[in-house]
Amino acid sequence: MLYFRNRLCILSGSWISLSAPNDLTNFWRETATVVGAADAIDINTSKSTVGNLNNGLEINAGLLLFSQTEQFLLGSEEATVLNPDTAKISHLSTYFNNRLVDPMFLGTTVGFLDNSGSYTRFMEMAVVQSGAEPIVVDNSKVVPRLMPNDLDLFGVSRDNNIIFVGKRGTDTVYGYRWFQVGEERLLSSWFKWKFPKSIKHFFVSDDSFFFIDDNNFFQ
């Protein structure tokens, strides 16, 4: 379930259903003969391959949608209001996405995990717009065997330009930090933290890293 432009969105297989605007429980049209701008929206990714949508993020260009193997953009024509007549889904890219880990904003870009191989890759997507291919970079290419492919935790500190990934029930957290000036990334590095106990969950708030260990202590 997502929220996009005053509509409640439900992902179901390759379909996305949007409620009427400002009426989050109304998924029905007023009449079967006329389509109104305030009607609910049902739209399919229209791909020959089967791809169940599992997550999405609202960006300036529209709603960025993720299936396990592809990425799409839901939006409308420029300077038009989103309604059943103007809504359209564009295919953006074909990258594997770990469906157990939500993609996250990294500030001006979007990060997600690819666990299709023997190890996890940290992918970063930028310049997302309709009718053009986005820029997708594999930031973990310099450490191809650092992270196992079964990671299920993902956190980000946007103010400090750091992401953290890990797995529940293990004592290791992997981090990636970068320094950016304008559009140029001047410095980036990977590091690894090892804790005395296994971690059940973690998140980042302001300048602090919080976690729950296997004794259920909040630290």
N, C-alpha and C positions, 0 to 999 in steps of 0.2 A: 504494500500500500504506500502511496506517495501523495504529495500535495503539490499542485502545479496550477498557477494562475487562477486561484480561487475555486479550483475543482479538486475533488478527491479522485485519485487514480488507483485503479486496481489492475495489477498485472496477472494475466491468466494465459499460460501457454505463450503463443505468439501474438496474443491480442492484448491491447490496453483499453480499458474502459474508463471514461472520465465522466463524473457526475455533472449535473447542471451547475453553472457558476453560482456560488453563494448558497447552494442548496445541496449539501454534501451527501444526503441520503437519497437524492432523486437521480436515478439512472434510466429514466424513461423519457420518451419524447411526448410532447403535448398532443400531437396528432400523427397518424401514419401517412398522411398525404402531403404534408408540408414540413420542411425542415427549417427550424428557427435558429437564430444565433444563440439563444439561451438554452438550446436542447443539449442533452447528454451526447457524448461522442464515443463511438466504438470504432477502433481502427486496428488493422493487422499489419505486421511487418512486411507481408507480401514477398517472402523469400521462398525459393525452391527448396532450400534446406530447412530442416526442422530445428528451431531454436527457441527454447522457452525463456522468456524474459524473466529476469530474477532481481533486477535492481535498476535504480535510476537516480540521477542528480539534476537539479535545475541549474542551468547556466544561462548566460546572456542570450545565446542563440536559440534556446528552447529547453527541452527535456532530454538529457543524454541517457539513453537506455542501454542496458547490458544484458546480453544472454551469455551462455557459457562459452560461446565461440565467436560472437559478433557484437558490434556496437552500432546503435542507431540514434537518430536525432528526430524527436517529435517537435514540430513547430508549425508555423503558418507562413504564408508569403510575407515579404517585408512590408511593414506598415499596415498590416491587416490584423483584425482581432481573431483570436483562436475560436473557431466554431466548427460545426460538422462539415461545412463546405470548404473551409480553408485549411483544415488540419491535414497534415501529411507527415509520413515517416520516411526519412532518408537513410540509406545504408551508408555508414561511415567507414568502417574498417572490420577486419577479421583477425582478431586476437583472442586467444584463450583467456578466460577470466575465472578465477577461483570463486565459485558461487557461494562459498561459505564465508567469504570476507567481503564486506561492503566496500565499494570504491569510495575514495575520499577526496575532498578539495585540498589542494596543497597551497592555496593562495590564489594564483591565477591559472593553475593547471589542475589536472585530475590524475590521481594515482590509483593503480589497481594491481593486483597480484595475478601472475600467470603461473599455474602449477601443472602445465601440460606435460612437462618433461620430468627428468629425475630430480630436478632442483627447482626451487621457486625463483621466478624473475619478478623484479619490481619495475613495472611499466609506468611511464608518465606520458599523458596525452595533453597536447596543447593545440591552439588555433583550431578550435572546433566550430565549424560553420556549415550551413546547408550548402550542398552542391560542390563541396571541396573535400579532399582527403585531409584528415588531421595529421599533425606531427606526433608520432609515437616513438619514444626513446626507451630502450632497455637500459636502465641505470645500474643494473646488477651485472652487466656484461663483464666488468673488470673483476668480479668475484663470482664466477659462474657456479662454483660448488660450495658457496658459503651457507646457503639456506636450504633445508630439506623441503620437499614438495607438499608436506601436509600441514603447513602453517594455517592457523585459524584466528589469529589476533592481529589487529592492525590499528595503530594509533598515530596521530600527527600533532606536532606542535608547530603551527603556522608561523607564530611570531619568531621562533628560533630556527625555522627551516630544518626540522628534523622529523623523520618518520621512524616508527618502531614496529617491528613485526615479531611474532612469536607463536608458540603453540601451547595450549592449555595442558597442564600436567608435566611441563618441562621447566628447567631452571635457567634457560638461556633466552635472551632477547637480542635481536639484531637491529642495528640502527644505521640510518643513512642521513648525513648532514651535508648541507650545501650552502654556498654563499653566492648570491646573485646580485649583479648590478645591471639594471635595465633588462635587456634581453640576453645578456651574456652571463653564463655560469662560470665564475672565476675559480671556484674551488669546491670539491666534493670529496667525501670520504666515507668509508664503511667502518663500523666498529661492532663489538659484541660485548654484552654484559652477562655475567654469570652470577646468579643469586644463590644464597645458602639453601633456599627451599624452592620447591616447584611453584609455579604461578597458575592461578585459576583465571585471572582476568587482569587487565591493566588499561589505563587511559591516561591522557595528558590534559591537565587543566592549568592555564596560565604558564608558569615556568616550572611546574612540578609534575613528576611522574608518579602516579599512584598505582598500587597493585594489591591484589588479594592473594596471599600465599595458601599452600595446601592445608594450613591449620586455621584458615578462615580469618587470619589477622589482616586488617587493612593498614597498609603501610605507605 
